[in-house]
Amino acid sequence: TLYETFAITFGRLAVGIAMAMLVGITVGLAMGFSPRAYMALEYFVIVGLSVPSLVYALITSMWFGFGSKGPILTAFLASVAFIIMSTAEGVKSVPLSLLEMTTAFHVTRRRAIREIVLPSVLPVLFAAIRFGVASGWRGLVVSEIFAASSGAGWMIMFWYDARRLHGVVGYAIFFLLFAVVLDTIF
């Protein structure tokens, strides 16, 4: 059941991270380009960064009960703030002279974003996604421990309740292997 269990967890992680990337990049770009948006959203993002994944897991499990919604939302909440802040800071670090040059040469905003801002932000964005995936992964597994009837976290809790150390250690080793593979990919 190891592969089936992890497939469920990976599916939930993929959905949560995809949502976090969509929201995080969009909001991060808005915050990076607009000082007002940055000031309005900065404290919400800081709060999002400082809330532990455990808290997200507990809250989503109480809101949604058993199923996939809680773990997916936990993965989203645990990773979206990292992606937002990194994207915003990456946009703010683009040299102002390049952006002024696009205005002088009448380059459209869309083209400037596509050809200047996004290539400048990509290294920071990949680092944010990498950290977001790691944080989302931890939150997702904790959420599955509390409020799922399937997935890797649920199986860890199953083996823990059965007082079978080999099951818990086996899943922990598989988690470590996954982390190494994920680190190699990103």
GISULDA-V418002 format. One record per backbone hydrogen bond with DSSP energy under -0.5 kcal/mol. NH is the residue of the N-H (numbers start at 1). CO is the residue of the C=O. E is the energy in kcal/mol with one decimal. If there is no record, write none. Layout:
# GISULDA-V418002
NH,CO,E  NH,CO,E
This chain:
# GISULDA-V418002
5,1,-2.8  6,2,-2.5  7,3,-2.0  8,4,-1.7  9,5,-1.8  10,6,-3.1  11,7,-2.2  12,8,-2.0  13,9,-2.5  14,10,-2.8  15,11,-2.0  16,12,-2.4  17,13,-2.8  18,14,-2.2  19,15,-2.2  20,16,-2.1  21,17,-2.7  22,18,-2.3  23,19,-2.6  24,20,-3.0  25,21,-2.4  26,22,-1.5  27,23,-2.9  28,24,-2.4  29,25,-2.4  30,26,-2.0  31,27,-2.7  32,28,-2.4  33,29,-2.1  34,30,-2.0  35,33,-0.6  38,34,-2.4  39,35,-2.6  40,36,-2.5  41,37,-2.1  42,38,-2.0  45,41,-2.2  46,42,-2.4  47,43,-2.3  48,44,-2.3  49,45,-2.2  50,46,-1.6  51,47,-1.3  55,52,-0.7  56,52,-1.5  57,53,-2.7  58,54,-2.5  59,55,-2.6  60,56,-2.8  61,57,-1.9  62,58,-1.8  63,59,-2.3  64,60,-2.8  65,61,-1.6  67,147,-0.9  71,67,-0.5  72,68,-2.2  73,69,-2.6  74,70,-2.4  75,71,-2.3  76,72,-2.2  77,73,-3.0  78,74,-2.5  79,75,-1.0  79,76,-0.7  80,76,-2.5  81,77,-0.6  83,79,-1.6  84,80,-2.6  85,81,-2.5  86,82,-2.3  87,83,-2.2  88,84,-2.6  89,85,-2.7  90,86,-2.3  91,87,-2.4  92,88,-2.2  93,89,-1.1  94,91,-1.3  98,95,-0.9  99,95,-1.3  100,96,-2.6  101,97,-1.9  102,98,-1.6  103,99,-1.3  104,100,-2.2  105,101,-2.2  106,103,-1.3  107,102,-3.1  112,108,-2.4  113,109,-2.5  114,110,-2.4  115,111,-2.9  116,112,-2.0  117,112,-2.0  118,113,-3.0  120,116,-1.3  121,117,-2.0  122,118,-1.9  125,121,-2.8  126,122,-2.9  127,123,-1.7  128,124,-2.3  129,125,-2.7  130,126,-2.3  131,127,-2.4  132,128,-2.9  133,129,-2.9  134,130,-1.9  135,131,-2.5  136,132,-3.2  137,133,-2.7  138,134,-2.0  139,135,-2.4  140,136,-2.7  141,137,-2.2  142,138,-2.1  143,139,-2.5  144,140,-2.5  145,141,-1.8  146,142,-1.7  147,143,-3.2  148,144,-0.8  152,5,-0.6  155,151,-1.9  156,152,-2.2  157,153,-2.1  158,154,-2.4  159,155,-2.6  160,156,-2.3  161,157,-3.0  162,158,-1.7  163,160,-1.5  164,159,-2.6  165,163,-0.7  167,164,-0.7  168,164,-1.4  169,165,-2.9  170,166,-2.3  171,167,-2.1  172,168,-2.2  173,169,-2.6  174,170,-2.0  175,171,-2.3  176,172,-2.2  177,173,-2.4  178,174,-2.4  179,175,-2.5  180,176,-2.1  181,177,-2.4  182,178,-3.1  183,179,-2.3  184,180,-1.9  185,181,-2.2  186,182,-2.6
